[in-house]
Amino acid sequence: MTKKEVQIFIKQRFNMDLCDFIKSRVYDEKLYDYEISQLLHVSKGLVSSLRKLCGTKKANAFTRRFERIYGTGAVGRFKRLIEDEDNSLSDVGRAFRFSREYARQVYEKIYGYPYARIHRKKLEARKKKQLIVRKQDSQQTKAVDRFINRLRSMGIMGDISPETPKHVVLENGYKLILKFSLKSTKLGKKQYYKINYAKSPYMDCDFFVCLCGDSEGGTHYIIPRDTMPKSTLSLSPQAKLGESKYAPFKEAWHLLGAVQKANA
């Protein structure tokens, strides 16, 4: 068949244009030229010239062998693991039960360039993540310190949970949980802070103390447990009384020491 006849045949038989057909058979199905030629009933040489015309490289023989040994989808699994910035070559090797060095060789076979290139990018990404985590930890540490100092100034400071300083039992028996939302989202002209507490390890508390913003200029909400929504709380420090049911709880520290609990 001529090139034009092949195009017509592919369109009628597979409902695809020539280049899409070639690329799908090479990149998706990993077929070699001789295998494609059998599908089209043409010579291997014609398929080779059509493949080059479409700018498609030969099927990677290594990936076929790799999937034959490690199972269908092994190449995709390898890519997901190796591209995860938290995974090292050793981590990937353990997942497939081969050595770190072989993981490096597999990377080069699949991607066509040395692992060192992506390794540098992964190191940079890890450093950025670590800086963000350290900054958030620092902000939260300052926020906890300010929270505890506030309780001490009120004379109602009690026991702090050994698991986390964000869980406090006051002298009057009230149980508090401190939650954070350091970054806001803008909706209209107002800034909103979302606090998710569905997975909080302490759900038997009396109040959630919710900090919106950083520890220096943040706003605290002293919200009774029964007033909290099911899982996610949305707070806007700009909201005035009547605009939000949580506005009355903004900086309402008096709620923590105004009344002694019956069992205190």
Summary of the structure (lengths in Angstrom):
residues: 264
radius of gyration: 30.8
end to end distance: 93.5
largest distance: 93.7
contacts: 707
relative contact order: 0.07
helix: 49%
strand: 16%
